[in-house]
Amino acid sequence: MPTSDSKPRVVFMGSPEAALPVFHLLAAHPGVRLVGVVTQPDKPAGRNRRLTPCPVKAAALALGLPVATPAKAGDAEGMAALAAMAPELIVVLAYGKLLPRRVLDLPPLGCWNLHFSRLPRWRGASPVQAALLAGDPSTGITLQRMAPEMDAGDVAADSGPLEILPNETAGELMARLAQAAAQLAEEALPRLLAGNPPLQPQPPAGITHCGMISKEDGALNPVQETAEQILRRWQAMTPWPGLFGWLGGRRVVVTRLALAEAAPEQVTRWMSGGPVGTVFPDGHMVCKQGVVRLVRVKPEGKGEMELAAFFNGHPQAAGALWQHEPPGSPASPSSSSPSSP
């Protein structure tokens, strides 16, 4: 049985909760020695905006592992931290920053990234949200040897298609993908440690890109989007930044939403019963095309509740017009009209 010092030295680079299953796999794996973690700097969180470590940093500190949080992985601080850790292999999952060539060339066994899509589809920072917004039927995990161009490296392993479930949110899908990533990493680790895993270049056909998600991406605009598009946006933006807007003068986040289940004649009556954006007392909302049903909401400063409970406390909101901008804003829907298809 080899001593712990004789095991290959591995550094993990990751930040969010979705990276924890792979982190814990590496921390407990009998064939490697996890010698440190590189992750995002602490960020303000909560009402008091207190500096808070990301989930991976908190987990690493709990195990007594060295943690580096450089502003950039390739800056002087980052390179010094990596040099001290002396990794033979670097595993990356949702680290959140691009790695320069000097980092990629550092470990003799390479830098390997577990990406939450089946490359080359959805290269970039938000593959889960992009797949949901596009209505993709499935997604998956790709293990790629990292290259300077984002998510363009050769593929060492692929999880195969993972079906996206009806009404599944980004948070729920990420949790399933996180487990799939840990399983794929466990299966591929012996080949990575051997130093010569078979690699497959990504095909030039089918490349798509996705950018960072911003708070503004969560704005629900029934004037501009169909019911199906709004359902996809709710899926993609839950839990962050949330699907939000203003109803009866109050800012609310929609925490549960569904397509209207009704006969075509009922949908027609809803759509003729008020302008686009009307939220009826039963929770149905008229969209550019089709109708959705708001099920649960979280008003600003309050806990999550059924829409009916919100209407009980704010009766002026029942039958009101949904606004995707604060009331009184020039962009509020009171002066808008549906765009052309």
N, C-alpha and C positions, 0 to 999 in steps of 0.2 A: 504494500500500500504506500503510494508516494506521500511525502510530507506536503503540508499546505504550501510551503515555499517552492516546491518543485512543480506545482500546478501552473498552467498558463495564466498570466496576469490579464485580467479583463477590467476595462473601465466602461461604465454605462453612462450614456448621455440621454437624459429625458427629463420631462417636467410634470405633466399633468397626471391625474388619477389613472387615465387610460394606460400609462406607462408602467404602472405598479406591478401587474402580473409578470412582465418580463424582468423587471428589477428583482422581484422576489425569486424568480426562477434562477437567475444568475447568482443571487446571494446564497441560495441553498444548494446549488448544483455541485455534486461531488467531483466533477472533472475540471473545475476552474476555480480560480481565486479572484473574487471581486475586490479589487484594491482601491476603488474610489468611484465617485460620481461627479459628473459635471452637469450643472443644471442652471435654471434661470435664477437671477437675483430675486431677493424677496420683493414683494409688491404690496402696495396698500390694499387693504380689504376691509369689508364691513363698514358699519356706520362711522366708526372712529378712524377709518382709513389707516389702521395700524399695519406696519410692515409685517407681512406674513410669508413664511416659506411655502414653496409649492409642495404638492404631495410627495414627489420623489425625494426632495431634500429632507422633508420631515421623516420619511421612512429610513433614509440613509443615516441620519443622525441617531435615530432610535437604535440602529445596529452598530453604532460607533464607527461608521465608515468615514474616511476623508471626503469632504465635499468642497468643490470649487464652484463659484458663481461669477465667472468673469463677465464683463459687459459684452465681450466678444470672445468666442472660443479661441480665435487665432491671435488675440492681442498678447502683449507681454505677460500679463497676469495669467491668461489662459494657458499659454505655452509653458510657462514655468510650472503651473500646477500639473499639467499633463506629464511634463518631464519628470517631476517628482514621483508621480504614480507609475511611470515606466510601463505603460500597457503593451502587451503583445497583441491584443485584440480590442477593438472598440465596437460596442453595440449601441445603436442609436434608435430611439423611438420618440417622436414628438418632442425633440429637444427645443425647437422653436427658433433656431438660428442657423444660417448657412455656415458650413465648415469650409475654410480655405484649404488649398492644396497642402500647406505645411502641416495641417492637422491630419489630413487624409493619408499622408505619406509617413506619419510617425509610427504607427504600430506595424510590426513586420507581418502580422496576419491580416492586416487590413481594417478598414472601417466599413461596417455593415449596417444598413438601415432597414427597419421594419416599417413599411409604408402601408397606410390604411386604404389601399385600393389595389386593383389588379392592373399594374402598369402595363402599357403607357397611358391608360385612362386615368385622368385626374392627377396629373403631376401638380404639386403645389401644397399650400398650407391648409386647405380645408376640403380634403377629398370626401369625407363623410357627408358634410353638408352639401357639397356639389352633387354627389350621387343622389341624395334625397330630393334636391331641387329639380334635378333632371328627370326624376321618376325612374331611375335605373332599377331593374328587377333584382339585381344582385350586385355584390361587391366582393371584397376579399382582402388578403394580405399578400404583399410582395416583399421578399427579402432581396435587397439589391446591394451590390458593391458600390459604395458611394463615389460619385464623380463630382467635379466642380460645378457642372450644370445640374440644376435642381432636379432630382428624381430621374435622372437620365442614365443611371448606371446599369451595368449588366445584371441580369437576374440570376440568383442562385437557387431560389425556391419560391413556390407559389402555393397558397393555401387551397386553390380551386375556388369555384364560386360559392359565396355565402349569400343565401336568399335574404333580401330585405323584406321584412314582414309588413303586412298592412298596418298603417297608422303608427309604425315604429318611429320613435323620435331619435334625434342625433345622439342623445345621451344613452338611450337604450341600445342603439346599434353600436356605439363605441364600446360599451361594456362587453358585448359579444365579441367584437373584433379584438379587444384587448386579450381575451382568453384565447382566441384563435392565434394571435401573435405569439403568445407564450408557448403554445403547442408547436407552432412552426419553428420557433427558435430552438426548442428542445430537440426537435427532429433534425434540424440543420447543424446544430452546434458541433457534432463530431466531424462533419465535413469541413467546417470553418477552421477547426483546430488542426486538422490534417494539413491545411495550407494550400490545398488545390481543389476547391469545390468546382464542379462543372458549372460553367456560366453560359447564359444565353443572352445575346444582345436584344434590346427591346426593338420590336418591329417599328418601322417608320410610320406605318399606317395606324390610325386610331389614337394618335396623341391628342389629349385634351389637357387644359390647364385650369387651375382654380387659384384664387387669391385669398387674402386674409378676410375673415368675417369681421364686420364692424357693427356697432350698436344700431346704426341706421338700417342695416339689412333686416332688422326685426320689425320694421314698420309695416303694419297690415293696411293695405290700400285696396279696398274692394272696387274702387272706381277703375283701377288699372289692371287688376288681376281677376282671373276666373276662379270659380270655386275650387277646381282641381289645383290650380297654382297656389291658392291660399292654403289648402291642406298641405301641400308639399312644403311651403314656407314655414308653416307651423312645425312640421316634422323636423325640418333642417335647423330651425332657430331655437329649439327646445333642448336643453334648458337655457342656453345662452345664445344670443342676448334676450331671448324670449320674443314672442309675437305680441306686439303692443300697439296701443292707440288710445284715443280718448272717447269716452262714452258718457253722455250726460255731464260733461265737464270734468270727469275724473279720469286720470290716467290708469289704465288697466293692462295687465298682461294676460293673454289667453293661455291658460295652462292645459286645456283640453278642448279639442275641436273635432268636428266630424262633418262629412258631407251629408246634406239633407237626404233622409230616407223617406221619400214621399212619391206619390203618383205624379206623373207629368202635369196633370191639371192643377194639382196643389202647388207645385213649383211655379206654374204660370200665375196663379193667384197671388203668391208671395211677390213675384217679380212685378206684378201690376199694382200691388198694394202700397208701394212707396218707392221713392227714388233709390238709386243704387247706393248701398251703404246703410239702409234702414235696418235696425235691429229690432225685430218684433218681440213682444212680451214673452213668447215661447222660446226665444233665443235664436231663431232663424234670421240670417242676414242675407240680404240681396247683394249679389256680386256683379261684376261686369258681365259674367255669364254663369248662370247657375246660382245655387244657394248653399251656404254652409250653416252649421248650427254651433253656436258658442255654448259649451257645456260648463266649463269651470274657468274662473278668472281669479286674478290676484290684484286687487286694487292697490294703488300706491300707499305704503304705510300699513297695510293690512295683510292678513293671512289669506291663503287660497280658500275659495269658497265656490259653491254652486252659483251659477248665474242668477237663479231665482232668488237666492239670499242677497245678492248684490242689489237686485231690483227692489227687494223689500226695504233695504236701507236707503236706496236712491231711486225712488219711483219715477223721477224725471228722466231716468236713463232708458226706461222701457219704451220702445217705439222711437227712440232718438236716432240721429244719424251718426254713424261711426266716423270719427275723424282720425286721419293718420298723422296730423300735425296738431300742436296745441291749439285749443280754441282761440279764435281771433287771428290765427296765422293766415297770411295771404294764400298759403297753399292748402288751406283747409278745404274739405270736399264740398262745403256749401256753395262754392263758386266754381267747382270743377264739373267736367262732364266726361263720360266714358271715352277712352281713346279708341281709335280704330283698331280692329283686330289685326 
